[in-house]
């Protein structure tokens, strides 16, 4: 007996292929969406982790900046204390300089020279005076240059003739002069011993 299929098998086959095709497209789309979702989750996790690291680094940088500011303030305070200590030490070292200066001026000033003003600015002494002759002023310069332990680098600024009227109304010739001289500090003296800080009383 011969069987004849009268159903539209070609259309049925075509319909199955179409269903399979759309099913494949749907599966691919679902797989693609799943892959995108997984990738988005991974990227989001990495971004979140990086944000946390950035926040941690920013917090640590802030702490370091505060510490750096504290260190800078401590350094400035240390430098200020060192400057004060040096100023106190300098005052302690220089406290006897005026005594040495006056003694040295008395020793090195020759007869016939009269000092009218002595002013100190730093390590430089400005001296004004009156002398009977030019030679007396020259002798004062030589004494301070070669014979003095405390006075160095004498420099004559000015000398001029001045007249003074005496009791018998005669004019006596005198010389007004001004000079500069430097004074040595105690630590510049030969064999000077550094001044040690005063010991605290117990």
Secondary structure, DSSP 4 states (H G I P E B T S, - for coil): ------S-HHHHHHHHHHHHHHHHHHHHHHHHHHHHHHHHHHHHHHHHHHHHHHHHHHHHHHHHHHHHHHHHHHHHHHHHHHHHHHHHHHHHHHTTHHHHHHHHHHHHPPTTEEEEEEEEETTEEEEEEEESSHHHHHHHHHIIIII-SSEEEEEEEEEEEEEEE-TTS-EEEEEEEEEEEEE--GGGSTT--PPPPPPPP-
